[in-house]
Amino acid sequence: MRALVAHSQTDVRLDDDASLAPEGEVVLDVAYSSLNYKDALAVTSRGRIVRRFPTILGIDIAGTVVSCTTEEFKEGDQVVGIAHGLGESDGGGYAEQQRVRAETLVPLADGLDLDLAMAVGTAGVTAMLCVMALERNGLTPDGREVAVTGAAGGVGSIAVMLLARAGYRVVASTGRPEQEPYLRSLGASAIIHRDELSKKGGPLQSERWAGAVDTVGGDTLVNLVAQTAYEGSVASCGMAGGADIQTAVWPFILRNVSILGVSTNKPSKESRIAAWARLAKDLDLDKLRELRRIEPLSKIRELSEEILAGQTRGRVVIDVKS
């Protein structure tokens, strides 16, 4: 079968005679995967993403069950998987077929099809988990603004859409002002340039945000925390702007502000199923179709360069059979 295989950290190539992953209870006929920032790092050998070699890349997978050695799935079931080692320590979605651990997979949510599920993918599930974390911490549509950083990217686009459809006043932060019409079409009520949040600021600033979804980290996260209103929270899920934060304890002890860490690496199956169900119900699926591109696996290298250069918007779905 054809697959994109990392033979070493610097040797990544399309193979026509690749083998299924050695471990897993479920064999899938793969239909689609997607392209995430982490995938692009692995494809271009710019990040140490893969943890064993050889490994088929692709941290998202969607397909139809061919066989399963447990009772959890049966032949013909449509399933999806995100993260959980896919494309890192286990074989990933950039293949025509794949063997996958049953724990990694969940049933395709009602209302979604396989390509639309990959328009959601890890990015969309991350966005949904961020929204759910903010809700658990008390966020409600009370009129105060909610910020989304990296808003034109995969996580940011879906976070903007989810929050706007839930009734929040969403302020989208981006370094690409030309994306304003796109972000407003997703429901953003205002746009700010990312420089407004990335410049150095004091540890306690004027209260503005009821909450935020931050995909950037670094000084942007510091400023979001400093500007978050009393008992607000920031869901932190990325570090494109830096892994370090330097701030004081004042927002936490004077305003009771919380930073909520969100990861899709290994959330429970129950939380993944709940997130997928919410996504199928809460997203504007017609809009989701508009913001995704379906591209062939044969273009994965140039697409990876685009996403690393910040030239993509929305979601890139990979047709693994083309």
Helices and strands as residue ranges (DSSP letters): E 3-8, E 11-15, E 26-35, H 37-43, E 55-56, E 60-68, E 78-82, E 97-100, G 102-104, E 105-107, H 114-136, E 145-148, H 154-165, E 169-174, G 177-179, H 180-186, E 190-193, H 195-198, E 209-214, H 218-227, E 228-236, H 250-254, E 258-261, H 269-282, H 285-291, E 292-296, G 297-299, H 300-308, E 315-319
